[in-house]
Amino acid sequence: MTQSDRKRRSIRGSKVVSSPITTRMQAILQKDMVREFLAEFMSTYVMMVFGLGSVAHMVLGNRFGSYLGVNLGFGFGVTMGVHVAGNISGAHMNAAVTFTNCALGRMSWKKFPVYILGQFLGSFLAAATIYLLFYSAIIEFSGGHLAVTGPTATANIFATYLPDRLTLWMGFLDEVIVTGILQLCLFAITDKENNPALQGTQALVIGVLIIVIGVSLGMNTGYAMNPSRDLPPRFFTYIAGWGIQVFRVRDWWWVPVVAPLLGAYLGGIIYLVFIGSSITQRPQTLENSMVYEDRRIPVLPKTMQIPSMTSSLTPVSVSPANRPLAQTVPPLSDPIHLEHF
């Protein structure tokens, strides 16, 4: 047997062995729940790598980073995440957004743990990636001591911490309001009955929304707005060497988890009650027209109406310019409903 024959037989054998495995893997990956899990995992990973990387530049890089850079990093990170998973899972990348959609009946609760697991794993892996990429810079900046507070603190690369000037409950209120604004604007951007972003521009518009929130409302608490953005990286810092202090400093750790859930829910309700309900009950106006059998038929002004034969025996010659519009326009193939006008 020649060497080429043996190679062909080995290739055939590998195909026979791998074919059932490949088929089974493909069948698993085609399931909706699995695809949505992977979509949330990948989109959250992309968003967090860009976001945490920009924070690392601000904390460690001196002239290489800035607060505006952080806003741009998270904003366009969200944009890229929406492009990664928007048509598969909706690219929530945010446990508060997922919770709100389930609580308001827009998504089944069965999907909630799937989305949350994907988001948390993606965020955790992103924190590990940034730690690996910036490890030498972190050690150099901190002098080998991984601190949570103080001038050489580096835990704030991965999670948010409450500044000394704010009380815990003021920080809680800040997160509720900021996340409520986020959710309200997300509903507005995607509401097809209102004035949504143009098709294909939703990802960019949502990214711009994150940037605007950051530059206008992010100073107080770091605008976490997202349990999936804050809790998994915080847990990573706990096991990576920063220790239990990441959960003990001012007892802040639970606020970026609970406050965004409440804020997003309230923001969603406010939009649906004050904006969504008025859209469905919007009054329809008729200007110089009447509706008959679902067709819009113009009513001509009196100066253009044709005199009836009973009021005058003089024959009337109608020029094309004075001919009724209903006679010059061919009948519509599809009825035009009132709500389209």
N, C-alpha and C positions, 0 to 999 in steps of 0.2 A: 504494500500500500504506500503510495507516494505521500509526501508531506502535505500537498494541496488537498488530497482526498481526506486525510485525517482532519485538516482544518475545517473542511466543509461539514464533516460529520459532527465535529465539536460545536459548530455554529448551529446546526440543526438541533442538536441535543439541548443547547441552551435555550433555543426558542421554545422547545416543547416544555421545558421546565418553567420558564419565566412567563409563558403566555397566560396560564390561569392566574398567576399572581398579578400580572399587569392588568388583566381584565377585571379582577376583583378590586384592585386599587382604583381603576377608572370608575367602576360602579360606585365605590364609596365616595370618591371625589365629586361625582355628579349629584349627590344628594344635596338638597337645598340647605339643610342645616349645616352640613360640612362646608359647603361653599361660603355660606354667610359667616361661619366661624373663621375660616381662613381669610375672608375679606376684611373682617374687623381686626384680626390679628395683624395682617400686613399693613393696612391703612394706619392703624394706631402706631405700629412700629415706625413707619416712615415719618409720620407727624412728630413723634417724640424724638427721633434721632436728630431731625433738623432743629427742633425746639431746644432740647437739652444741649445740643452742640453750640447753639448760639449763646446760651447762658454760660457755658464753659468758657467761651471766648471773652465774655464780659467779666467774669470773675478772675480768670487766670491770665488773660492775654493783654491786660492793660490797654495798649493802643489798638489791639486787634478787635476789640468788641465794645459794645455800647448797649444802653437800654433800648434804643431804637432798633439795633440789630436783633435783640431778643424778640421784639414785636414782629419784625419782618420774618425772623426764623420760624416762629410759631404760626404766623399768619399764612405764609406760603407753604409751610409744612402741612397745614390743614388743607390747602388747595391741592397739593400733591396727593394727600390721603384720599380726598374726594375723587380724584381721577383714578386712583388705584381701585376703589371699591364702590363707587357711587351707584353703579347700575346693578350691583350684586346684593349688597346689604343696606345700601343707603349711606354707608360710610359715617356712622354715628361717631365713632372714636371717643365717645363720651358717655359714661354711665348715666349721667343726669338726663341726657337727651333720650337715651334708651328707656329709662324709667318713665319719663314723661309720655313718650309715645305709647307705652304699654298702659299707663294709668288712664290715659285719655281714649283708649280703645282703638288706637291707630295701628297697633301691633299686638300679636298674641303674646301672652305672658310666657308661653312655652319657649319662646325665643330669648327671653330675658337672660337666663343663665348662660346661654350659648354666646350671646353678644358680650356679656360681661367677662366671661372667661377669655374670649379672644382679645378683648381690649386690655385686660390686665396682663396677660402673657406677652402681648406685643409691647406694652409699656415697660414691663420688667426687663425684657430682652434689650430694648432700646437703652435703658439705663446701664445695663451691663456692657453694651457696645461702647457707649460714651466713656465709661470708666476704663475700658481697655484702651481706647484710642488716646485718652488724655491722662493716663496713669502717671507718666513721668512728669507732666506739668503739674498734676495735683500734688505729687510728693515734693517737688521743688518748691511750690508755692507755700505748702503747709509745713515744710521742714520735717516731713515724715510723720507728723502728728495729725490725724484726721479729726478735725474739730468741727463741732456743730455751731458754735457761736464764737464771737471774737473776730479780730482783724484777719486771721488766717483761716476762717471758716470756709469749708468747701462742701458741706452737706447741702447748702442752698443751691448748688448746681442742679441737684436732682429733685428737690421738693421745695415747697413754699414754707416760710416761717414768718410769724407775726412780729412786726417791728415793735420796739419798746413804747412808742408813742401811742399805740392803740390798745384798748382793752379787748379782752377775748370776745365780748358780745358785740362790740363795734366791728370787729373783724368778721364775726358771723353775719351781721347785717350787711356788711359790704359784699360778702360773697353771695348772699341771697339776691341782692339788688342787681349785681353785675351779671349773675347767671340768668336771672329773670329777663334782663334786657337781651342777652344772647338768644334765649329760646324764643322770645317774642319776635325778634328779627329773623330767626331761622324760619319760623312759620310764615312770615311775610314774604321772604325770598322764594319760598317753594309753593306758595298758595296760588294755584292756577286761576282761581276765581277773583283774585285781587289784581296785583300788578307785579307778577313774579319776575325774577331775573330771566333774561333771554335764554333760550335753549342753547346749551353749550357753555354758558358763562356762569353757571351757578357756583362751580368750584372757585372761580376767581373772586366772585362777589362775597362768598362766605369767608375766603381768606382775607379780603379787605375788611370785612366785619371784625375779625379777630384782631387785626392790626389797629383798627379804630378804637376798639375797647381797650386794648393795651396802652395806647398813647394817651387816652383820656381818663381811664378809670383803673389803671393797673398799679399805681404807685403804692396803695395802702397794703394790699395783701398779696400782690403778685398775680392777681386774677387767675387763680387756679381754675375755677368754674367747672371742674371735672374731676371726679373721684379717680377715674382711670389715668389721669395725668399725674396725680399727686401720691396716691397710696402705694402703688407697686414700686415706683422708684424709691420711696421712703423705706419700704421694706427691704429693698436691695441694699441701701446704705446701712441698714441695721446689720445685715449679715456680712457686708463687705468690710467692716472695720470701724464704722462710726459709732456703733453701739446703741444701747437702749435710749440714749439721750435724744435721738431723733424723734422719739415718741413722747418724751417727758418735757421738753422745752416748752414752757408756758401752756402745756396741755392743748396744743394747737392741732395736733394731727387729725382729730376727728372732725374739725370744722370743714376742711376742704372735701370731706366725704359726705356729711349730712347737709350742710348749707346749700350746695349746688342742687341737690335733689329737690329740696323745698323751693328754691328759687326758680328752677326750670319749670316745675309744676305750676307755680303761680304765674309765671310769664306765659306759659301755654294757655292757661285758663283765661287770663286777661285778653289775649289776642282773640281767642275763639268767642268770648262773650261780647267784647266791644267792637271787634272788626269782623270776625267770621259770621256772626249772626246777622249783621247789617248787610252783608253781601248777599245772603240768600233771600233777604226780604227787601231788596232794593226796589223802590218804586219805578215802574216803567212809564215813560211819558210818550204821548202821541202828539206829534206836531204836524198838522195839516194832512193827516192820513187816517185811514180806518183799516181795521183788520177784518177780513172776510175769508173764511175757510183757510186760515193760516197763511194767507197771502197779503202782502202790503200793497194796497191799491191807492194811489194818490187821489185826493179830492181837489179838483181844479178850482181856481178862483172863479168868482162869478163872471168876471170879464171874459173868461175863456169858455164858459159853459155854452152849449148849443141850445138855442130856444126850442121849445117843444112845438110840434106842428099844430097843437090845439090853440096856442096863443097867437100864431101868425100864419097866414096863408102864403107868405112870401117864401119861395124856396131859399134854402140856406146853402151856400157853397162854402165848404170847409177847406181851407188851405192846409197843406202839411204842417205849417207852423202852428196853426190853431187846432190841429187834430188832437183829441184827447190822448194823453200819454198812455193810458191803458190799451189804446188801439194800435199804437206804434211800437210798443215793446212786446216782443213775443212772449208767450206764456212761460213761466218758470218751470223747469223740470222738477225741481225740488222745492217744497214749501219752505219759506223763510219764517222761522218762529219769532215771536215777539221779543224773546229774551236776547236775541242777537243784536238788537238795536238799542 
